[in-house]
Structures are given as C-alpha cells and as structure tokens.
Amino acid sequence: MVIYLINKLHKFKEYTISLIVILMFILLILFSKQSLLAAQNGVNLFLNSVLPSIFPFLVVVNILINLDILKKICRFFNPITKKVFNLPGISSLPIAVGLLSGYPIGAKISNDLYEKKLISKNTAEKLLSFTNNSGPLFILSYVGISLYHDTATGILLLLTHIISAISVGIIFGMFSKKNTDRFCIDEQYERYISSNNSNIKKNISFSQIVIDSVKNSVNTILVIGGFIIFFSVIIELLENSNFFYILSLPINNLLVLLGLPTNLTIPTLQGLVEITNSLEALSNVTNANYVYKVSLSAFILGIGGISIYMQTLAIIIDNNLSTKKYILGKLLQGIIAFILTYLLIVYTPFFNLGSIETYVKPSVAVDTVLNTEQINMFLDVIILFFVFCVFYKMYIIKKLYRKK
C-alpha cells in the first residue's frame, strides 16, 4: 500500500511538472514580444551590473583558496569563528567574502572548500545558510540611491542585511552539534596540503593557479547569467498572466482585517521569485508608507528568492549538498531583517527622517474600547517585549553552551 502511494505521488509530481512546463511554453508563445524584451533586460542586467561586480571576486577568491595563505587565515580566525559561529577558522573566508561581494559568491566559496575537503559536509551546509548574501554595492547604489534616492535608506538596508545574516549564523551555531572539523590545527593542515590526494599543491605555479581560477570563474558566471535571463522572462510571464494578482487576493483579504495596506502585496510576492524587479516595483508604489516599503525590501533582500536559490543549487548540486538549512536560514534572515528595519525606522531618528510625515503606525480595523494611540502604544510594547525575549533567550542558550 505504501509503495503504491509513493508511486502515485511520483507520477503526480511528474504530471504536475509536465503541466507547468507546457503552460510556460504556451505563455512564451502568447507573450513572445514581452518575453523577448524581458530577456533583453536580463542580458543588460547581467552584462552591465552582475558580470563586472561579481566576476573579479570569483577569480580572486579562487586564487586565494589555492594558495598556502589559507592556513594563516585559519589560524588567525579560528578562535573567533569557533566561539561565535561554532565553525572552524577557514569559515571566515566565505563569511567575509559572502558579506562583501554578493549572490551567490558565498555559496560558491563554501562549495569549493567542501569540494577540496577542507570542511565537512555539515559545515558547508551551515555556511550556505548565512554566507550567501546581497552585495553592499547593490544595496547602497541600486536600492538606496537609484530606487529610494536616499543614502540613509541604503545604509539602513545594508546594516540590517549584515546583522540578520550574522544572527542566522549565531543561531545555527547555538543549535548545532560541536564542530568536528580539524583542518585549522597546524599539524593536521600541514599533513593535508602535503598529501598526494590534496588539490592544494605547493609545487603548482602561480600562473597555473590563475588560469584555473579564471576558467572556473567563467563557468560559474555563465550559470549565474543564464538564471538571471531565464527568471527575467519568468517574472514577465507571471505578471502578464495575472498570476501574482490572483495569488494576492486571499492575502489582501487578511491584510484588510488587520488594517494593513494591500498595495505592496504583489511586489512582495514577486520578490519570492526574483529580487531585482521586485525591489524596483516596491519603490515605485507611491501611496504606501515608507516604513512598509523599506522593511519589505529588507525582507526580500534577505530571502533572495527562487532565482538566487536556483543559482545556488546549480553551484552545489554536483557535491550533493542539502539546501534545507539554506532555505530555513534565508527565511529566518528575511524575517530578522524585516523586524530590525521596522524597529530602526520607527525608533531611530537617523533612519525615520524620510517618513516622519507619511508614516502612520498600524491600527486594528475593528471597533474597540481603546483609542488609536492606546492601541499603537500596546503594539509597541508587544514588539519591544518580543525583541527582549529573543535576545535574552539567545544570551541564556549561549551561556549554557559555553559551560558545556
């Protein structure tokens, strides 16, 4: 009976996927002109923004991984990464570069370290959960200045993006078993790089390392470009078929009951698929409060969307790394970024300058014995109490973990 149900489930899955592909093919025919324009926009985005900003990082990091300097990085950062993230010192490379470069460099480095047997599978999967992040240049220049025309907004989004990513790393470190990677101990690392099975050989010339790094980086950047173009077309097809509008209807009904705006639902849903077009759509909504627009932008930057997920999957699929921790980590990062951004806009003068006149705190859309000011005060107390409980719980868990 169980085997029969499993077979039926597999067949249903196959039929569903086939149906989706057929529908996509039909939509490509019906909206061929729009699809062509979307593909052209994807190519322009890749050539003008992604390629020049990410490709140099890929080459340099590939060179760095194949040099003996990795041992010194391990030795220096091992005490820090061990205490903060419960990870070996070599993890500092994907953590730092992942925060400074952009999607999907953090995933690429984590995958390469695992492929060279410098970290365990468990460590690689943990690193995927919080090292694959949006780059500072994209957040500050594109989102902050180009979309919101405000440097403070860009700084706010970058700050909450970094803090939320680091928070996910700390949380995963708290609730995971003690790390067993030992490659950062000098003697064992020396034995590793001198072994016959090692990919890091001291006798390989620097020119050969550069050539191999460029080849490897070209393959990776082409995969990234392919997904950017493909998902640009997918977004256009979904918009023209009113997919997001239909999906937003039940969500909007719930938001109306809660007294929250509904005009940001569709751009946010778009962000679950692809972030660039979604962020632009959010910024272009004119009759929406600044706090909601920017907080949802922080959420979208945190989760990355299906497009970034597929780019990451394409990088790690050969090594059979699981994406369960990645999905959970990105969802958690998006939620933390949303909460932090909301609180900083509302309670920090530096970040709420652009929203003093337009921002109105949410009120419940039902008749109550409390007036609006009392309800808003009550909501503020709940939010502050929740944040206090979260940080206090993290402190207690960390304290208990250190005693062990």
Beta strands, then each sheet from edge to edge (+ up, - down):
end
